[in-house]
Every structure is written in C-alpha cells, then in structure tokens.
Amino acid sequence: MSGAADTCELLKALRSGWWQLSELAVATGKDESTTRHWLHEMIKQGLVSSRIGERTARGGPNPNVYTLAPEWGGTAA
C-alpha cells in the first residue's frame, strides 16, 4: 500500500465492521502480504483491533478478524 489514499481506503473499510485479511485485501485491491503488513503496523499503533473470528465453511483454524479500534470510530467491543 502506498500513499494517503490507500491508507484512507483501508481505514474506511475497517471502520465498517470486522474483516478477515483476505476480505480486506480484495476490498482494497492490495495483495494479502501488503495488507497483513499494514494491519500489524496499525495494531502496534493502536489503530486496529483484532480477535479470533468464527470458523469458516472451509474448516481449519478460526481466522483472525480486524476492525478499527473504538477510540478511532471502529466497532470493536
């Protein structure tokens, strides 16, 4: 991700609810590696909250889901 516009798009998406990494990558048009890097940096800065989500139909481990932290207008509870 590069530039303020890309960052704003990610923050707007995160403000709308809980997202899986793959969903955020598609919504922002970025690859999962870039999206993961930005999420981890935003978590360290306190902008983003994460939790374990519900298991998907595919099985396997429960995915992590992400949202904007409540202090920044997100839905994290």
C-alpha positions as CSV (number, residue, x, y, z in Angstrom):
1,M,0.0,0.0,0.0
2,S,1.3,3.4,-0.7
3,G,0.0,6.9,-0.2
4,A,-2.6,8.5,1.9
5,A,-5.5,7.5,-0.4
6,D,-4.7,3.8,0.1
7,T,-4.4,4.2,3.9
8,C,-7.8,6.0,4.0
9,E,-9.4,3.2,2.0
10,L,-8.2,0.6,4.4
11,L,-9.3,2.7,7.4
12,K,-12.7,3.3,5.9
13,A,-13.2,-0.5,5.3
14,L,-12.0,-1.3,8.8
15,R,-14.5,1.2,10.3
16,S,-17.4,-0.7,8.8
17,G,-17.0,-3.9,10.8
18,W,-14.9,-7.0,11.3
19,W,-12.9,-8.2,8.3
20,Q,-10.7,-11.2,7.5
21,L,-7.3,-10.5,5.9
22,S,-8.4,-11.9,2.6
23,E,-11.6,-9.8,2.5
24,L,-9.6,-6.6,3.2
25,A,-7.1,-7.4,0.5
26,V,-9.9,-7.8,-2.0
27,A,-11.8,-4.7,-0.8
28,T,-8.7,-2.5,-1.1
29,G,-7.2,-4.1,-4.2
30,K,-3.9,-5.0,-2.5
31,D,-2.2,-8.3,-2.0
32,E,-2.5,-10.1,1.3
33,S,1.1,-9.7,2.2
34,T,0.9,-5.9,2.0
35,T,-2.4,-5.8,3.8
36,R,-1.0,-8.0,6.6
37,H,2.0,-5.7,7.0
38,W,-0.2,-2.6,7.3
39,L,-2.6,-4.3,9.7
40,H,0.3,-5.4,12.0
41,E,1.7,-1.9,12.0
42,M,-1.8,-0.4,12.7
43,I,-2.3,-2.9,15.6
44,K,1.1,-1.8,17.1
45,Q,0.0,1.9,16.9
46,G,-3.4,1.1,18.5
47,L,-5.5,2.0,15.4
48,V,-6.7,-1.5,14.7
49,S,-8.1,-4.3,17.0
50,S,-8.0,-8.0,16.2
51,R,-9.7,-11.1,17.6
52,I,-10.3,-14.7,16.6
53,G,-13.3,-14.9,14.3
54,E,-15.8,-17.6,13.6
55,R,-14.8,-20.8,11.7
56,T,-15.4,-20.7,8.0
57,A,-17.1,-23.3,5.9
58,R,-13.7,-24.4,4.7
59,G,-12.8,-25.7,8.1
60,G,-9.3,-25.3,9.5
61,P,-8.4,-22.9,12.3
62,N,-10.6,-19.9,13.1
63,P,-9.4,-16.8,11.2
64,N,-8.3,-13.6,12.8
65,V,-10.6,-10.7,12.0
66,Y,-9.8,-7.0,12.2
67,T,-11.6,-3.7,12.8
68,L,-10.8,-0.1,13.6
69,A,-10.3,0.4,17.3
70,P,-13.2,2.0,19.1
71,E,-11.1,5.1,20.0
72,W,-10.8,5.7,16.3
73,G,-14.5,5.1,15.4
74,G,-14.5,1.3,15.0
75,T,-16.9,-1.3,16.1
76,A,-14.5,-3.3,18.4
77,A,-16.2,-4.3,21.6
